[in-house]
Amino acid sequence: MTPDQNSNTVTDLDIMEGMISFRSVVSGIRSGVSDRKINKVWFDRKKKTANGRHLSFIRAMSHELDFEIEYADRDFIDSLAEGSSHGGIITSCTKRTLRRISCDDIAANGIYYLFDGLEDPYNFGYAIRSVYASGASGIILPERSVVDSAGAVCRSSAGASELIPLYTAVREELPELFRSKSYRIVCADTDNAVSMWNSDLTSPLLLIIGGERRGISSVLSSAADMNVKIEYGRDFPLALSAASAATVLCFEVLRQNRITK
């Protein structure tokens, strides 16, 4: 939700901060991964010269994607932003539709990650950054647990959230859906778990990672073919953050799948 500088009305739009987020939104639209539409870009009027290259690109995209550029004072731009790293560039865009995943969406030999009970947008964004970099096919979120604040997710993921396919799903339907495509379902959980070093994490694979508070729901954990755990270098009774666990696991998945190719 954001105020419009001219009318002071409130519009139901996502706010993206900075040039990396803008470029990622554009790339997601161009690739068809996202159905967003850019509504307006506010640009710090005092940075027209210093950020001339950014402004030139934004102007070019405004012709291609049909949105308005408005020059604004820094105070107004700051009022729209959650953080201070926007660099004088704020983008408002329509919300992205996250459709329910279907059998047709699932790649024949892909790797998907499902985040269950993950609520913090920054933690989610950090996790997406690693998952995207590792080459995953897509990310799934259970319905009614979608992380809010797309701007924070985009910023913390370095734009990766706009570049990777995102889906929602009904927990109860997921196991049968992925098994119909010959996928194995693996949970990152310590109960009756096998070390990830001794686990087969080759594709096709659905890997489920839980949030720190709620963990993985019983509906999904009971449907798993296997639980895997991250071995620590010393005794430590607490779990890693979801973002840290995702990073460790997704690059072990990448390592195993590169070896088999």
Disulfide bonds with the S-S distance in Angstrom:
none
